[in-house]
């Protein structure tokens, strides 16, 4: 087993459009860490197959990509103090560490939640809808991502690979990049030493609940109806100045 320096890893997850790239870039600057886009790496190295449906998506070769990336972190990035990784499927990194745990002692630390933390970016579905329309996502891809956000899919995926207490959520529809980054960076020593977090704009898992909020608004069903296009129109002209704010 190889004993190497274990970089502290910050996993930034969230539905597309929640602001992962912007926040990761800001945090990497503030903490002098190394930013790594898992999505870009997968595309550049063609670690995916094309989707055969109408969502314009790519199917990541999870097992292969996870092992390649995990090994890269503990070899090429071994001298890095902090790595900030962003992707809406960033949870596969832990699967990669599982595959190489017999080769690298650090891998076991990450698997049990040591020297690693997950931060999930959340966004109110109404605001997320506008951001995805502005990106000119296809209709089906917009619906798919809105439903994933409402169902807390990114959080659930991280909960499968990390202890709950090592996962935080932030609401990017309510707070901007600077405020979120400042709070996360101010808490870095707490993250790395398991001390009590100064919560501020940070949220424990479960505090952001779009299902409850949309139910109270009476709009939840509109996101899941078969005729969702009629029930919840997603048109480019359906934009206003207020909706355009956010990460």
C-alpha positions in Angstrom: 0.0 0.0 0.0 1.3 3.4 -1.0 1.4 6.1 1.8 1.0 9.5 0.2 0.0 13.0 1.3 -3.8 13.2 1.5 -5.1 16.4 0.0 -8.2 17.8 1.7 -11.1 17.3 -0.8 -14.1 19.6 -1.2 -16.8 18.0 -3.4 -19.2 20.6 -4.9 -22.3 19.0 -6.2 -25.7 20.2 -7.4 -28.1 20.1 -10.3 -26.9 21.9 -13.5 -27.6 25.6 -13.2 -27.1 25.9 -9.5 -23.8 27.7 -9.8 -21.2 25.0 -9.2 -18.5 26.3 -11.5 -18.7 29.9 -10.3 -18.6 28.9 -6.6 -15.8 26.4 -7.1 -13.7 28.9 -8.9 -14.2 31.5 -6.1 -13.4 29.0 -3.3 -10.3 27.8 -5.1 -9.0 31.3 -5.3 -9.8 32.1 -1.6 -8.3 28.8 -0.3 -5.5 28.7 -2.9 -6.7 25.2 -3.8 -6.8 23.3 -7.0 -10.0 23.4 -9.0 -11.0 20.3 -10.9 -14.0 20.0 -13.2 -15.0 16.3 -13.3 -17.4 16.9 -16.1 -14.7 18.6 -18.3 -12.3 15.7 -17.5 -14.8 13.1 -18.5 -15.6 14.8 -21.8 -12.0 15.5 -22.7 -11.1 11.9 -22.1 -14.3 10.5 -23.6 -15.2 8.6 -20.5 -18.9 8.5 -21.6 -21.3 7.2 -24.1 -24.0 9.3 -25.8 -27.5 9.0 -24.5 -30.1 7.4 -26.8 -33.0 9.5 -25.5 -34.1 13.1 -26.1 -32.4 14.8 -23.2 -29.1 15.6 -25.0 -27.2 13.9 -22.2 -24.1 11.8 -21.9 -23.9 8.5 -19.9 -20.7 8.6 -17.9 -18.7 5.4 -17.6 -18.8 5.7 -13.9 -16.6 2.8 -12.8 -13.8 3.7 -15.2 -14.0 7.5 -14.7 -14.1 7.1 -10.9 -10.9 5.0 -10.8 -9.0 7.1 -13.2 -9.8 10.4 -11.4 -9.2 9.0 -7.9 -5.8 7.6 -8.9 -5.0 11.0 -10.6 -5.7 12.8 -7.3 -3.4 10.6 -5.3 -0.5 10.6 -7.8 -0.4 13.8 -9.9 -2.1 15.9 -7.3 -0.3 14.4 -4.2 1.5 17.6 -3.4 -1.7 19.7 -3.5 -3.2 20.8 -0.1 -6.8 21.3 -1.2 -8.7 20.0 -4.2 -12.1 21.4 -5.0 -14.0 19.2 -7.4 -17.2 20.1 -9.1 -19.8 18.1 -10.9 -23.4 17.0 -10.6 -22.1 13.4 -10.4 -19.1 14.2 -8.1 -20.2 11.3 -5.8 -18.6 8.8 -8.1 -15.2 9.9 -6.8 -15.9 7.8 -3.6 -16.5 4.8 -5.8 -13.1 5.4 -7.3 -11.4 5.5 -3.9 -13.1 2.2 -3.0 -11.5 0.6 -6.1 -8.0 1.8 -5.1 -8.1 1.5 -1.3 -5.7 -1.4 -1.3 -3.2 0.7 -3.2 -3.4 4.0 -1.4 -3.9 4.5 2.3 -5.6 7.9 1.7 -8.4 6.2 -0.1 -9.7 4.6 3.1 -9.7 8.0 4.9 -11.9 9.5 2.2 -14.3 6.6 2.2 -15.0 7.0 6.0 -15.4 10.8 5.6 -11.9 11.9 6.8 -10.2 14.8 4.9 -13.3 15.3 2.7 -16.6 17.2 2.7 -19.5 17.5 0.3 -21.3 20.7 -0.4 -24.5 20.6 -2.4 -25.7 23.7 -4.2 -29.5 24.0 -4.2 -31.7 26.4 -6.2 -35.4 27.2 -6.1 -37.0 25.4 -9.1 -38.6 28.6 -10.4 -35.2 30.3 -10.5 -33.4 27.2 -11.8 -36.0 27.0 -14.6 -35.0 30.4 -15.8 -31.3 29.7 -15.7 -31.7 26.5 -17.7 -33.9 28.3 -20.3 -31.2 30.9 -20.6 -28.7 28.1 -21.3 -31.0 26.9 -24.0 -31.4 23.5 -22.6 -33.9 21.2 -24.4 -37.4 21.1 -22.9 -36.9 17.5 -21.7 -33.5 18.3 -20.2 -35.0 21.2 -18.3 -37.8 19.1 -16.9 -35.4 16.3 -16.0 -33.2 18.7 -14.0 -36.0 20.5 -12.3 -37.4 17.2 -11.1 -33.9 16.1 -9.9 -33.6 19.4 -7.9 -37.0 19.1 -6.3 -36.2 15.5 -5.3 -32.8 16.5 -3.8 -31.1 14.0 -6.2 -27.6 15.4 -5.7 -27.9 15.3 -2.0 -29.2 11.8 -2.0 -26.3 10.6 -4.2 -23.7 12.0 -1.8 -25.6 10.5 1.2 -24.9 7.1 -0.4 -21.2 7.6 -0.2 -20.5 10.1 2.7 -21.6 10.3 6.3 -24.5 12.8 6.6 -22.5 15.0 9.0 -19.9 15.5 6.2 -22.5 17.0 3.8 -23.8 20.6 3.8 -26.2 22.4 1.5 -26.4 26.0 0.4 -29.2 27.9 -1.4 -27.8 29.7 -4.4 -31.2 31.2 -5.2 -31.0 33.2 -1.9 -27.3 33.9 -1.6 -24.6 35.0 -4.1 -21.2 33.5 -4.8 -19.2 36.0 -2.7 -21.3 35.4 0.5 -21.4 31.7 0.1 -17.7 31.4 -0.6 -16.8 33.7 2.3 -18.8 31.5 4.7 -17.4 28.2 3.3 -13.8 29.5 3.5 -14.3 30.9 7.0 -15.4 27.4 8.1 -12.5 25.6 6.4 -10.6 24.9 9.6 -13.9 23.5 11.1 -14.3 21.2 8.1 -10.8 19.9 8.3 -10.7 19.4 12.1 -14.3 18.2 12.6 -15.1 21.1 14.9 -18.6 22.7 15.1 -19.5 24.6 12.0 -20.5 28.3 12.1 -23.6 27.8 10.0 -24.5 31.2 8.7 -25.7 30.6 5.2 -24.8 26.9 5.4 -27.6 24.4 5.9 -27.7 20.9 7.3 -29.1 18.2 5.0 -32.8 18.3 5.0 -33.3 21.9 5.8 -33.9 22.9 2.2 -37.1 21.1 1.2 -38.6 22.2 -2.2 -41.3 19.5 -2.0 -42.8 21.1 1.1 -42.3 24.6 -0.2 -43.9 23.9 -3.6 -46.7 21.9 -1.9 -47.5 24.9 0.2 -47.5 27.0 -2.9 -49.7 24.6 -4.7 -47.3 24.1 -7.7 -45.6 20.8 -6.9 -47.8 18.7 -9.1 -47.2 20.9 -12.1 -43.6 19.7 -12.3 -44.5 16.1 -12.5 -47.6 16.0 -14.8 -47.3 14.2 -18.1 -48.5 17.4 -19.9 -46.0 19.4 -17.9 -45.4 21.6 -21.0 -48.9 23.0 -20.7 -49.0 22.9 -16.9 -45.7 24.7 -16.5 -44.7 26.6 -19.7 -41.0 26.9 -20.3 -40.6 29.5 -22.9 -37.7 31.9 -23.6 -40.0 34.9 -23.4 -41.1 33.8 -20.0 -38.3 35.7 -18.4 -38.2 38.9 -16.3 -35.5 40.9 -14.6 -36.1 39.5 -11.2 -35.8 35.9 -12.5 -32.4 36.7 -14.1 -30.7 37.3 -10.8 -28.7 34.5 -9.2 -25.5 32.4 -9.5 
